[in-house]
């Protein structure tokens, strides 16, 4: 049974944000650091993978949709992702990196003191690309979580880059937000599960220095624009919610 788990989601290849979170005392002290997907798809994919490998067995890797899509692109396939940084990132990966991402599990269940069995996933436990939001309807949550055993009362997800904690049919659902591509508020967002409680955390770092460092070290052609938009969190939470909302089933539900 683990006493403390730090959850880092949606790092998206942003090393300064990752390093800022790893330097947090509660992260350094956590028994496990769970990475709930979308780890490398960004301006510093290899550097982020290398840093996370340094954590050894303390890190528990969970597959995200972008991790799966990076593998598909690196192996000569195609995806529907419109973001041009993703195929660029796929081209940076070594054979070792591709194999690592290809073997990531989804979801992962771990025993955590005060929580019991906790399911860690990316989109939802059944689909790494499925969208659920803080205001998703309860009948949708019931469907999304229906395959879980009744003993699982906590689910930690990622994917939508906005932190929240809510109850859905008696289950606690946690989204730690994004380390590298936050929507709504700049900073590296993460979560801590310890002593039976969930704490949503936000780590500030020097955004100017981070943008400058990434721009100087990444060969992605539009890296300056990318870091300005994503590291500085130019997208508001309202804008992000508006984009994601049609994908959480509410449009279908409203017609039924």
Buried (B, 14 or more C-beta within 10 A) or exposed (E): EBBBBBBBBBBBBBBBBBBBBBEBEBBEEBBBBBBBBBBBBBBBBBBBBEBBEEBEEBBBBBBBBBBBBBBBBBEEEEBEBEBEBBBBBBEBBEEEBBEBBBEBEBBBBBEBBBBEBBBBBBBBBBBBBBBBBBEBBEEBBEBBBEEBEEEBBBBBBBBBBBBBBBEBEEBBBBBBBBBBBBBBEBBBBBBBBBEEEBBBBBBEBEBEEBBBBBBEEBEBEEBBEBBEEBBBBEBEBEEBBEEBBEBBBBEEEEEE
